Each structure stands twice: as C-alpha cells, then as structure tokens.
Amino acid sequence: MLKDPDSIKQPRVTVSGIVGWPARGAWMLGWQVCYAYNAKNSNGAYVGVKQSTMPVVCSHTGTCYAYSNVTNYEPSPCSQ
C-alpha cells in the first residue's frame, strides 16, 4: 500500500501476454499485467521506480479483476 497515492509519478501499465495457472483443479487463463511507478516514501522522498506484475482474469460478463490468490503463478519478465 502506498503512503501517498497522490504522489505517483511515471506510472506505466502494459499487458505482456496471456498466462495460465492451476487453480481449484482446473486451469485459469488471463493476462499478465505489468505495472511500474515512482512514489514518495514516508519521509516524502521519491524512492525510484518500482515494478511488479499481476495476473488479471475477465469473466464472461466482461468483469475483470486482479487474481490475487494465485499460488502457482510464475510471472515472466516485463519489458522495460
């Protein structure tokens, strides 16, 4: 969680590809979303760009969400 969400600079979000992972005895398919940002820490200083990934799935109704309880998900590297 960010200390000051309004301090975000240089945000970047990309979809790097389709991914799959085992979940509840079946395979889940979704997209790997890469995100990066620079934000202030609790001292008010910018700390540099942080980068991470998350799997995102969409239902047949078009609702998309970050699938946060993935245990067997191994992200591939994001492009710069």
N, C-alpha and C positions, 0 to 999 in steps of 0.2 A: 504494500500500500504506500502511496506517495504522501509525503508530509504536506506538500503544497501542489495539488494538481494543476493549479493555475500557472505554475512556473514552467510547465513543459515547453521546451524548445526543440526544434529539429525533429518533430515526430515523423515517423516513416512506417507505413504498413504495406506489406506485399503478400500476395498469395504465391507460395513457392511450388505448390504441386498437390497432387492427390495422395493421401496416405491411408493406410488401413491398420487396424489393431484388433486383437481379440478382446471381446467383451461379452460376458454372460453366455459363453458357449457359441457365439457367432462372431462374424467379422463386422466391425464398424468401418464405414468408409467416410472420409471427409476431406477437408483441405488443411494443409499446414499453412498457418498464417504466421508470418514473421513480423515482429514489430521492434522498433527502436525509438529511443527518446533520450533527451538530456533534461534533467530536472534538478531542482535545488534540494540539498540535504537539510537536516535540522539546524545547521549553522547558517543557512542562507546562501551557501556557495554551490555553484553548478559543479557536478562531480564527473561529467563526461558521459558519453553515450552508452546506455545500457541496451542490450539486445537480447531478445528471447523469442520463443516460438510457442504456439498453442494449436492444438487440433480443434477444428470447428466443424460441426455437423449441421445439416439442414434437414428438416422433416419434409414429408410430402405436402404439408400445408405451406411451406416456404419460410417457416420459422427457423432461424439459425441461432446457434449458441455455442459457446466455448465448452468443450467436453473436458471438464477439469478433473474428473476422477478416473483418468486413464492410467493404468499401472504398467502396461506393456508397450507404451508408445515411445519410440526412439526417434527423435527429430533428426532430419537431415540438415546439414549446414545451410544457413540462409546466405544469399548473395548480398554483397555489400551494396 
